[in-house]
Amino acid sequence: MAKDPLPSLRRVCMALPEVTERLSHSVPAWFVRGKKQFVMFAPQHYDDRPGFWCAAPPGVQEDLVANEPERFYRPPYVGHRGWLGVRLDVDVDWGEIAAIVREAYTVVAPKSLVERLG
């Protein structure tokens, strides 16, 4: 991983409707309408590998972790709630990251905002 992934992750998150950013546990995190967190940056904070944690629909975490453990993991603290850990120290496809973030958004956002996504 040659460059800092935070600016790219920030762009992806902030492109969604009514998203705000603020620190949560000393790291950047993104919230829907300032209340419901859906993504948290994990800059080598918990397992010495840069990545992010995000909300995920039921079953997605288990499937991705089982099939691609080099890219996905069960994060501490929130993994038991189905959140997904995504590594950013591998070859990153930002189109795929955008899809993962968008799906995380739909897990916590109100229906009216999800409908705005089209």
C-alpha positions as CSV (number, residue, x, y, z in Angstrom):
1,M,0.0,0.0,0.0
2,A,1.8,3.1,-1.2
3,K,-0.5,5.9,-0.2
4,D,-2.7,6.8,2.7
5,P,-6.2,5.3,2.0
6,L,-8.0,7.7,4.3
7,P,-8.7,10.5,1.7
8,S,-10.1,7.9,-0.8
9,L,-12.3,6.3,1.9
10,R,-13.5,9.7,3.0
11,R,-14.5,10.6,-0.5
12,V,-16.5,7.4,-0.8
13,C,-18.3,7.9,2.5
14,M,-19.0,11.6,2.0
15,A,-20.6,11.0,-1.4
16,L,-23.6,9.4,0.3
17,P,-26.7,11.5,1.3
18,E,-26.6,13.3,4.7
19,V,-23.3,11.8,5.9
20,T,-21.1,13.5,8.4
21,E,-17.7,12.7,9.7
22,R,-16.4,13.0,13.2
23,L,-13.9,11.2,15.4
24,S,-15.1,8.1,17.2
25,H,-12.6,6.3,19.5
26,S,-9.9,8.7,18.2
27,V,-10.3,7.7,14.5
28,P,-12.4,9.1,11.7
29,A,-15.9,7.7,11.4
30,W,-18.9,8.4,9.3
31,F,-22.5,8.7,10.4
32,V,-25.9,9.0,8.8
33,R,-27.7,12.2,9.8
34,G,-25.0,12.6,12.5
35,K,-26.3,9.7,14.6
36,K,-25.9,6.2,13.1
37,Q,-22.4,5.2,12.5
38,F,-21.8,3.0,9.4
39,V,-18.0,3.1,8.8
40,M,-15.0,3.5,11.0
41,F,-11.4,4.0,9.8
42,A,-9.0,1.5,11.5
43,P,-5.5,2.9,10.7
44,Q,-3.3,0.2,12.1
45,H,-5.2,0.8,15.4
46,Y,-6.2,-2.7,16.3
47,D,-4.3,-5.2,14.3
48,D,-1.4,-3.3,12.8
49,R,-3.0,-3.3,9.4
50,P,-4.8,-0.4,7.9
51,G,-8.5,-0.9,7.0
52,F,-12.0,0.0,8.0
53,W,-14.9,-1.5,9.8
54,C,-18.4,-1.2,8.5
55,A,-22.0,-2.3,9.1
56,A,-22.9,-5.3,7.0
57,P,-26.2,-7.1,6.2
58,P,-26.8,-10.4,8.0
59,G,-24.5,-13.2,6.8
60,V,-22.2,-11.0,4.7
61,Q,-19.4,-10.9,7.3
62,E,-19.3,-14.6,7.7
63,D,-19.3,-15.2,3.9
64,L,-16.6,-12.7,3.1
65,V,-14.3,-13.7,6.0
66,A,-14.7,-17.4,5.2
67,N,-14.0,-16.9,1.4
68,E,-11.4,-14.1,1.5
69,P,-9.7,-13.9,4.9
70,E,-6.7,-12.1,3.4
71,R,-9.0,-9.1,2.6
72,F,-11.8,-9.4,5.2
73,Y,-12.0,-10.1,8.9
74,R,-14.3,-10.0,12.0
75,P,-13.3,-6.8,13.8
76,P,-13.1,-6.7,17.6
77,Y,-15.8,-4.9,19.6
78,V,-18.4,-4.8,16.7
79,G,-17.8,-8.1,14.9
80,H,-20.3,-9.8,17.1
81,R,-23.0,-7.4,15.7
82,G,-22.1,-8.5,12.1
83,W,-19.8,-5.6,11.2
84,L,-17.1,-6.3,8.6
85,G,-13.4,-5.5,8.7
86,V,-11.9,-4.6,5.4
87,R,-8.2,-4.5,4.8
88,L,-6.7,-1.6,2.9
89,D,-3.1,-2.9,2.8
90,V,-3.9,-5.2,-0.1
91,D,-4.5,-4.4,-3.8
92,V,-7.6,-2.1,-3.3
93,D,-10.4,-1.9,-5.9
94,W,-12.0,1.4,-4.9
95,G,-15.1,0.5,-7.0
96,E,-15.6,-2.6,-4.8
97,I,-14.9,-0.5,-1.6
98,A,-17.5,2.0,-2.7
99,A,-20.0,-0.8,-3.1
100,I,-19.2,-2.2,0.4
101,V,-19.5,1.3,1.9
102,R,-22.8,1.9,0.1
103,E,-24.2,-1.4,1.4
104,A,-23.1,-0.5,4.9
105,Y,-24.9,2.8,4.5
106,T,-28.1,1.0,3.5
107,V,-27.9,-1.1,6.7
108,V,-28.3,1.9,9.0
109,A,-29.9,4.7,6.8
110,P,-33.6,5.4,6.9
111,K,-35.6,4.2,3.9
112,S,-36.1,7.7,2.6
113,L,-32.3,8.2,2.2
114,V,-31.7,4.7,0.8
115,E,-34.4,5.5,-1.9
116,R,-32.3,8.6,-2.9
117,L,-29.5,6.2,-3.9
118,G,-31.6,4.9,-6.8
